[in-house]
Amino acid sequence: MTLMIPFDNSFARLPSTFYAPQAPSPVKAPRLVAFNSDLAKILQISTGDANELAQVFAGNHVPDGANPIAQNYAGHQFGHYNPQLGDGRAVLLGETVGTDGVRRDIQLKGAGRTPYSRSGDGRAWLGPVLREYVVSEAMHALGIPTTRALAAVETGETVVRETLLPGAVLTRVATSHLRVGTFQVFAARGDLASLRTLTDYAITRHYPDADGPMGLLRAVRDAQARLIAGWMSVGFIHGVMNTDNSSISGETIDYGPCAFMDTYHPDTVYSSIDRNGRYAYSNQPDIAVWNLAQLATSLIQLFEDQEMAVEEATEIVHAMPALIQKHWLTRFRKKLGISSDQKGDLALITDLLDRMAAQNVDFTNTFRVLGAGDARDQFVDPEAYDSWAEGWAARLISEPDPQITMNRNNPAFIPRNHRVEQMIAAAVDGGYTLFHRLNAVLATPYDDQPDHMDLTRPPAQSEVVKATFCGT
């Protein structure tokens, strides 16, 4: 076998309470759909041919040095605590330390049943695998922290959902799969030894300068604040911000019913399971604070002086909204070509967003064409834009190179929902042309790509995606 992965599996060396040993379940006829060779080089993976890659990343062959496990965690799902979740359809093969010195997990999603599967089959169907591959790689290209996709493999088997669907496995890469829910499972059980071990491990792996549990809480807060501001700046809606989907590293994780907004409105919801809009676009900052509070509740248990710990944790959590807004302002200033800080900037930004919502304009295209002076054409009533633009023009007088700033911070290309759905439908019929095209175009989302301008078009009425779905 020519494929070699230099595993160094630190999580598997933790106590057995953290995971269950679990080999991936072999599949019938694996076929490689995509392999991310650029990411593989960073991971120091020496690759083989397509058949060998398919065998490994479908789970049929466990490479030397791997130590496959399913991780244990709990979590709040739509505000309700579930004491036992865990990797129900994912197997962590192991970790590598990349050429950049960063330790990363390599995980197979859709690799079969585990002790945490409950009633699930542990498999994934092709659609969600391709969606996560495209959207996570697009998010990386947008410069927003995220898990990444290393490989996608057809299994040659069908999975049963509402109908029979083609099966697939995604290989996901993350700086770790530690979640708020990983801490919650031990805190809820009163297993302070495991909670303390996990806290020390998280600090060592992600935030070596953090001073104890409260230092970890601050570091996670800071990373999550930057992440949420990044999401908001590109119109991304995660769709299922449960605490088991809240990464300690501050990466975007678990691309289930996610979506990028087309028409801008702060209350936009796509997720089919978010019936009350808990995770709507505009609610994401508040939910991030709520999730951090659940992490704080877990970490407080490590202190003998609970009252003092509560006071410090409360201060850390209560500082998060202002921190998110700080990063949000920085990002949206740049979207308007503004690099400096002035008092009236918040009002200028929110005024534009209010007008965009009232006029049902496209979020991505409106910001992209600001730099070219064509934004008024996005509005049904151009006067709504013109009256705002007067104040914006006055604000830009003192700014150097605002157009360059705007083009670097307003993508021309995002993975639009209707294109993703078209890509999945084509792939189910055996056609991967659009899948590969999307990956190629979205790799440079801030560049003008004249041959691909059709991918910037908002959906026609018949193409509008009203709901997105989980992959389970």
C-alpha positions as semicolon CSV with decimal commas, in nm:
position;residue;x (nm);y (nm);z (nm)
1;M;0,000;0,000;0,000
2;T;0,148;0,334;-0,106
3;L;-0,084;0,564;0,090
4;M;0,081;0,664;0,416
5;I;-0,064;0,886;0,691
6;P;0,175;0,994;0,972
7;F;-0,067;0,941;1,261
8;D;0,001;1,069;1,612
9;N;-0,319;1,002;1,806
10;S;-0,327;1,208;2,125
11;F;-0,703;1,187;2,191
12;A;-0,696;0,808;2,178
13;R;-0,439;0,815;2,459
14;L;-0,695;0,976;2,693
15;P;-0,898;0,760;2,937
16;S;-1,162;0,525;2,797
17;T;-1,446;0,748;2,921
18;F;-1,376;0,982;2,630
19;Y;-1,454;0,743;2,345
20;A;-1,543;0,394;2,232
21;P;-1,307;0,195;2,009
22;Q;-1,484;0,161;1,676
23;A;-1,358;0,046;1,339
24;P;-1,540;0,181;1,033
25;S;-1,781;-0,062;0,867
26;P;-1,669;-0,172;0,519
27;V;-1,883;-0,084;0,219
28;K;-1,971;-0,275;-0,095
29;A;-1,809;-0,088;-0,383
30;P;-1,623;0,232;-0,289
31;R;-1,552;0,482;-0,566
32;L;-1,355;0,802;-0,519
33;V;-1,551;1,117;-0,603
34;A;-1,305;1,381;-0,487
35;F;-0,973;1,404;-0,308
36;N;-0,826;1,728;-0,175
37;S;-0,461;1,691;-0,272
38;D;-0,366;2,038;-0,147
39;L;-0,497;1,956;0,201
40;A;-0,333;1,613;0,187
41;K;0,005;1,779;0,135
42;I;-0,047;1,990;0,447
43;L;-0,137;1,675;0,640
44;Q;0,180;1,507;0,506
45;I;-0,020;1,226;0,348
46;S;0,162;1,040;0,073
47;T;-0,115;0,934;-0,162
48;G;-0,185;0,631;-0,373
49;D;-0,409;0,569;-0,673
50;A;-0,784;0,636;-0,684
51;N;-0,878;0,283;-0,583
52;E;-0,648;0,289;-0,282
53;L;-0,783;0,628;-0,175
54;A;-1,138;0,498;-0,211
55;Q;-1,066;0,192;0,004
56;V;-0,912;0,397;0,286
57;F;-1,156;0,687;0,289
58;A;-1,461;0,463;0,264
59;G;-1,341;0,274;0,570
60;N;-1,266;-0,057;0,397
61;H;-0,898;-0,041;0,484
62;V;-0,772;0,107;0,811
63;P;-0,426;0,250;0,743
64;D;-0,126;0,174;0,960
65;G;-0,105;0,395;1,267
66;A;-0,476;0,473;1,282
67;N;-0,663;0,414;1,607
68;P;-1,030;0,439;1,508
69;I;-1,269;0,560;1,779
70;A;-1,610;0,723;1,821
71;Q;-1,603;1,024;2,051
72;N;-1,831;1,069;2,350
73;Y;-2,024;1,394;2,408
74;A;-2,361;1,534;2,508
75;G;-2,532;1,860;2,418
76;H;-2,824;2,098;2,419
77;Q;-3,035;2,047;2,108
78;F;-3,262;2,346;2,042
79;G;-3,227;2,437;2,409
80;H;-3,306;2,091;2,549
81;Y;-3,028;1,890;2,709
82;N;-2,956;1,543;2,573
83;P;-2,722;1,358;2,812
84;Q;-2,591;1,115;2,552
85;L;-2,509;1,197;2,192
86;G;-2,162;1,107;2,068
87;D;-2,038;1,014;1,721
88;G;-2,331;0,817;1,591
89;R;-2,208;0,795;1,233
90;A;-1,849;0,915;1,248
91;V;-1,520;0,742;1,321
92;L;-1,207;0,935;1,412
93;L;-0,921;0,757;1,237
94;G;-0,656;0,960;1,417
95;E;-0,453;1,279;1,407
96;T;-0,164;1,419;1,211
97;V;0,066;1,715;1,270
98;G;0,083;1,908;0,945
99;T;0,362;2,087;0,767
100;D;0,236;2,404;0,938
101;G;0,278;2,249;1,282
102;V;-0,098;2,225;1,343
103;R;-0,245;1,904;1,485
104;R;-0,561;1,792;1,302
105;D;-0,818;1,513;1,327
106;I;-0,902;1,292;1,030
107;Q;-1,258;1,163;1,063
108;L;-1,483;0,950;0,845
109;K;-1,848;1,066;0,842
110;G;-2,099;0,802;0,739
111;A;-1,867;0,519;0,843
112;G;-2,134;0,296;1,002
113;R;-2,294;0,231;1,338
114;T;-2,117;0,309;1,666
115;P;-2,216;0,262;2,032
116;Y;-2,364;0,615;2,010
117;S;-2,582;0,557;1,702
118;R;-2,903;0,497;1,897
119;S;-3,161;0,413;1,628
120;G;-2,952;0,549;1,339
121;D;-2,786;0,344;1,068
122;G;-2,454;0,530;1,097
123;R;-2,448;0,603;0,727
124;A;-2,466;0,917;0,516
125;W;-2,622;0,966;0,178
126;L;-2,448;1,136;-0,110
127;G;-2,625;1,474;-0,094
128;P;-2,508;1,591;0,251
129;V;-2,157;1,459;0,182
130;L;-2,125;1,668;-0,132
131;R;-2,285;1,970;0,037
132;E;-2,037;1,960;0,325
133;Y;-1,746;1,909;0,087
134;V;-1,839;2,213;-0,123
135;V;-1,954;2,444;0,156
136;S;-1,673;2,373;0,402
137;E;-1,408;2,425;0,134
138;A;-1,585;2,744;0,025
139;M;-1,584;2,866;0,384
140;H;-1,211;2,802;0,405
141;A;-1,155;3,001;0,085
142;L;-1,363;3,285;0,233
143;G;-1,110;3,302;0,517
144;I;-1,348;3,187;0,792
145;P;-1,230;2,913;1,034
146;T;-1,382;2,579;0,941
147;T;-1,343;2,207;0,926
148;R;-1,230;2,095;0,583
149;A;-1,299;1,814;0,339
150;L;-1,026;1,570;0,246
151;A;-1,223;1,316;0,045
152;A;-1,567;1,209;-0,072
153;V;-1,636;0,848;-0,165
154;E;-1,943;0,672;-0,303
155;T;-2,010;0,347;-0,114
156;G;-2,189;0,152;-0,386
157;E;-2,469;0,095;-0,135
158;T;-2,805;0,259;-0,072
159;V;-2,927;0,415;0,250
160;V;-3,289;0,443;0,356
161;R;-3,426;0,788;0,430
162;E;-3,764;0,894;0,291
163;T;-3,657;0,684;-0,008
164;L;-3,356;0,482;-0,118
165;L;-3,057;0,707;-0,176
166;P;-2,693;0,650;-0,280
167;G;-2,455;0,618;0,013
168;A;-2,131;0,808;0,061
169;V;-1,857;0,881;0,315
170;L;-1,696;1,220;0,379
171;T;-1,349;1,253;0,526
172;R;-1,355;1,559;0,750
173;V;-1,047;1,734;0,886
174;A;-1,064;1,954;1,198
175;T;-0,814;2,104;1,439
176;S;-1,012;1,889;1,683
177;H;-1,364;1,762;1,733
178;L;-1,387;1,893;2,090
179;R;-1,725;2,056;2,144
180;V;-1,906;2,234;2,424
181;G;-2,098;1,908;2,452
182;T;-1,775;1,717;2,518
183;F;-1,742;1,912;2,842
184;Q;-2,110;1,886;2,922
185;V;-2,119;1,507;2,923
186;F;-1,867;1,485;3,208
187;A;-2,003;1,783;3,398
188;A;-2,353;1,636;3,393
189;R;-2,222;1,307;3,527
190;G;-2,020;1,477;3,799
191;D;-1,708;1,309;3,657
192;L;-1,468;1,582;3,762
193;A;-1,157;1,372;3,694
194;S;-1,252;1,336;3,327
195;L;-1,363;1,700;3,310
196;R;-1,029;1,815;3,447
197;T;-0,837;1,590;3,209
198;L;-1,041;1,722;2,915
199;T;-0,982;2,083;3,019
200;D;-0,607;2,031;3,043
201;Y;-0,608;1,852;2,708
202;A;-0,805;2,131;2,537
203;I;-0,570;2,396;2,674
204;T;-0,260;2,205;2,565
205;R;-0,399;2,135;2,220
206;H;-0,564;2,467;2,136
207;Y;-0,477;2,744;2,379
208;P;-0,142;2,674;2,549
209;D;-0,126;3,030;2,683
210;A;-0,462;2,996;2,862
211;D;-0,444;3,005;3,239
212;G;-0,664;2,727;3,370
213;P;-1,037;2,668;3,307
214;M;-1,130;3,038;3,305
215;G;-0,845;3,109;3,066
216;L;-0,987;2,839;2,840
217;L;-1,331;2,997;2,865
218;R;-1,190;3,335;2,760
219;A;-1,001;3,182;2,468
220;V;-1,306;2,995;2,341
221;R;-1,514;3,312;2,376
222;D;-1,266;3,511;2,171
223;A;-1,245;3,247;1,897
224;Q;-1,622;3,205;1,879
225;A;-1,678;3,581;1,867
226;R;-1,452;3,609;1,564
227;L;-1,623;3,310;1,402
228;I;-1,978;3,442;1,441
229;A;-1,879;3,781;1,300
230;G;-1,730;3,600;1,003
231;W;-2,052;3,408;0,943
232;M;-2,260;3,723;0,960
233;S;-2,036;3,905;0,715
234;V;-2,098;3,652;0,437
235;G;-2,464;3,587;0,511
236;F;-2,406;3,235;0,643
237;I;-2,669;3,060;0,854
238;H;-2,547;2,752;1,038
239;G;-2,897;2,623;1,097
240;V;-2,832;2,399;1,397
241;M;-2,616;2,576;1,658
242;N;-2,662;2,312;1,925
243;T;-2,387;2,289;2,186
244;D;-2,267;1,962;2,033
245;N;-2,207;2,164;1,715
246;S;-2,014;2,439;1,894
247;S;-1,642;2,381;1,845
248;I;-1,394;2,464;2,120
249;S;-1,139;2,558;1,854
250;G;-1,368;2,824;1,704
251;E;-1,413;2,644;1,372
252;T;-1,735;2,605;1,178
253;I;-1,840;2,245;1,228
254;D;-2,128;2,020;1,120
255;Y;-2,267;2,154;0,793
256;G;-2,617;2,012;0,819
257;P;-2,911;2,238;0,725
258;C;-2,676;2,530;0,660
259;A;-2,726;2,796;0,393
260;F;-2,598;3,124;0,258
261;M;-2,868;3,387;0,231
262;D;-2,987;3,501;-0,107
263;T;-3,238;3,777;-0,032
264;Y;-3,133;3,961;0,281
265;H;-3,353;3,959;0,589
266;P;-3,230;3,930;0,949
267;D;-3,497;3,673;1,040
268;T;-3,402;3,434;0,761
269;V;-3,428;3,064;0,848
270;Y;-3,361;2,774;0,611
271;S;-3,329;2,476;0,845
272;S;-3,630;2,244;0,821
273;I;-3,591;2,147;1,186
274;D;-3,566;2,505;1,319
275;R;-3,940;2,558;1,335
276;N;-3,930;2,851;1,576
277;G;-3,633;3,035;1,425
278;R;-3,404;2,978;1,722
279;Y;-3,103;2,973;1,489
280;A;-3,213;3,243;1,245
281;Y;-2,943;3,459;1,088
282;S;-2,978;3,748;1,333
283;N;-3,002;3,518;1,637
284;Q;-2,662;3,358;1,586
285;P;-2,466;3,603;1,806
286;D;-2,707;3,551;2,097
287;I;-2,695;3,174;2,058
288;A;-2,315;3,180;2,061
289;V;-2,333;3,360;2,397
290;W;-2,587;3,105;2,524
291;N;-2,361;2,818;2,417
292;L;-2,061;2,977;2,589
293;A;-2,268;3,000;2,908
294;Q;-2,320;2,623;2,892
295;L;-1,944;2,573;2,867
296;A;-1,899;2,807;3,164
297;T;-2,153;2,606;3,365
298;S;-1,947;2,294;3,304
299;L;-1,609;2,449;3,387
300;I;-1,733;2,607;3,710
301;Q;-1,756;2,260;3,861
302;L;-1,377;2,239;3,865
303;F;-1,348;2,510;4,133
304;E;-1,372;2,468;4,508
305;D;-1,484;2,830;4,545
306;Q;-1,797;2,807;4,332
307;E;-1,916;3,158;4,412
308;M;-1,593;3,318;4,290
309;A;-1,592;3,095;3,980
310;V;-1,949;3,195;3,894
311;E;-1,858;3,561;3,927
312;E;-1,556;3,531;3,697
313;A;-1,737;3,314;3,442
314;T;-2,031;3,555;3,436
315;E;-1,797;3,843;3,360
316;I;-1,636;3,647;3,076
317;V;-1,967;3,546;2,919
318;H;-2,125;3,889;2,957
319;A;-1,836;4,043;2,766
320;M;-1,907;3,832;2,459
321;P;-2,186;4,038;2,293
322;A;-1,968;4,349;2,281
323;L;-1,680;4,142;2,148
324;I;-1,894;3,994;1,870
325;Q;-2,016;4,341;1,777
326;K;-1,658;4,469;1,769
327;H;-1,558;4,201;1,518
328;W;-1,888;4,246;1,329
329;L;-1,821;4,618;1,294
330;T;-1,469;4,556;1,170
331;R;-1,590;4,315;0,905
332;F;-1,886;4,525;0,788
333;R;-1,677;4,843;0,781
334;K;-1,444;4,667;0,541
335;K;-1,741;4,551;0,334
336;L;-1,818;4,922;0,288
337;G;-1,454;5,006;0,209
338;I;-1,387;5,154;0,554
339;S;-1,063;5,076;0,738
340;S;-1,076;5,335;1,018
341;D;-1,311;5,369;1,314
342;Q;-1,568;5,648;1,347
343;K;-1,861;5,682;1,582
344;G;-2,134;5,688;1,317
345;D;-2,026;5,369;1,140
346;L;-2,271;5,139;1,320
347;A;-2,565;5,357;1,218
348;L;-2,437;5,374;0,859
349;I;-2,412;4,996;0,833
350;T;-2,744;4,917;1,000
351;D;-2,922;5,179;0,788
352;L;-2,803;5,004;0,472
353;L;-2,905;4,663;0,604
354;D;-3,251;4,792;0,699
355;R;-3,298;4,927;0,346
356;M;-3,173;4,601;0,197
357;A;-3,426;4,405;0,402
358;A;-3,710;4,637;0,303
359;Q;-3,617;4,612;-0,066
360;N;-3,558;4,234;-0,074
361;V;-3,215;4,270;-0,230
362;D;-2,955;3,999;-0,272
363;F;-2,706;4,010;0,016
364;T;-2,392;3,892;-0,162
365;N;-2,442;4,073;-0,492
366;T;-2,536;4,405;-0,330
367;F;-2,216;4,421;-0,127
368;R;-2,002;4,296;-0,416
369;V;-2,116;4,567;-0,657
370;L;-2,072;4,848;-0,403
371;G;-1,713;4,879;-0,517
372;A;-1,819;4,914;-0,880
373;G;-2,087;5,173;-0,802
374;D;-2,369;4,949;-0,928
375;A;-2,547;4,872;-0,603
376;R;-2,846;5,097;-0,676
377;D;-2,947;4,854;-0,953
378;Q;-3,007;4,590;-0,685
379;F;-3,290;4,796;-0,534
380;V;-3,646;4,797;-0,664
381;D;-3,656;5,162;-0,559
382;P;-3,308;5,304;-0,635
383;E;-3,388;5,612;-0,428
384;A;-3,371;5,393;-0,118
385;Y;-3,007;5,332;-0,204
386;D;-2,926;5,683;-0,329
387;S;-3,036;5,856;-0,009
388;W;-2,815;5,623;0,195
389;A;-2,519;5,646;-0,043
390;E;-2,481;6,020;0,010
391;G;-2,368;5,966;0,369
392;W;-2,155;5,669;0,268
393;A;-1,973;5,872;0,001
394;A;-1,895;6,141;0,259
395;R;-1,759;5,873;0,494
396;L;-1,525;5,735;0,226
397;I;-1,352;6,066;0,155
398;S;-1,079;5,999;0,410
399;E;-1,042;5,628;0,327
400;P;-0,749;5,501;0,117
401;D;-0,836;5,257;-0,164
402;P;-1,193;5,174;-0,053
403;Q;-1,266;4,975;-0,368
404;I;-0,972;4,743;-0,305
405;T;-1,090;4,695;0,054
406;M;-1,443;4,614;-0,064
407;N;-1,332;4,363;-0,326
408;R;-1,117;4,184;-0,069
409;N;-1,405;4,154;0,177
410;N;-1,711;4,105;-0,042
411;P;-1,706;3,772;-0,225
412;A;-1,837;3,748;-0,577
413;F;-1,909;3,377;-0,536
414;I;-2,077;3,179;-0,259
415;P;-2,224;2,827;-0,266
416;R;-2,577;2,937;-0,348
417;N;-2,848;2,703;-0,227
418;H;-3,007;2,639;-0,566
419;R;-2,671;2,558;-0,720
420;V;-2,591;2,317;-0,437
421;E;-2,926;2,145;-0,489
422;Q;-2,868;2,127;-0,864
423;M;-2,523;1,982;-0,797
424;I;-2,667;1,712;-0,569
425;A;-2,944;1,622;-0,815
426;A;-2,691;1,585;-1,096
427;A;-2,459;1,373;-0,881
428;V;-2,740;1,136;-0,785
429;D;-2,781;1,077;-1,159
430;G;-2,407;1,020;-1,192
431;G;-2,299;1,364;-1,311
432;Y;-2,023;1,545;-1,119
433;T;-1,947;1,830;-1,359
434;L;-2,121;2,095;-1,147
435;F;-1,968;1,957;-0,825
436;H;-1,616;1,997;-0,963
437;R;-1,699;2,334;-1,118
438;L;-1,830;2,471;-0,789
439;N;-1,520;2,355;-0,605
440;A;-1,293;2,520;-0,860
441;V;-1,478;2,853;-0,870
442;L;-1,536;2,876;-0,496
443;A;-1,165;2,824;-0,428
444;T;-1,112;3,192;-0,525
445;P;-1,439;3,359;-0,421
446;Y;-1,304;3,716;-0,416
447;D;-1,176;3,704;-0,773
448;D;-1,368;3,821;-1,076
449;Q;-1,420;3,511;-1,290
450;P;-1,597;3,629;-1,607
451;D;-1,653;3,277;-1,742
452;H;-1,850;3,181;-1,433
453;M;-2,074;3,481;-1,372
454;D;-2,382;3,261;-1,404
455;L;-2,292;3,126;-1,060
456;T;-2,349;3,472;-0,911
457;R;-2,710;3,479;-1,028
458;P;-2,973;3,464;-0,753
459;P;-3,230;3,186;-0,791
460;A;-3,526;3,226;-1,020
461;Q;-3,860;3,191;-0,843
462;S;-3,879;2,826;-0,942
463;E;-3,529;2,763;-0,804
464;V;-3,570;2,917;-0,458
465;V;-3,468;2,677;-0,180
466;K;-3,704;2,734;0,111
467;A;-3,573;2,461;0,342
468;T;-3,247;2,278;0,398
469;F;-3,217;1,945;0,576
470;C;-2,988;1,754;0,812
471;G;-2,780;1,474;0,668
472;T;-2,895;1,216;0,920
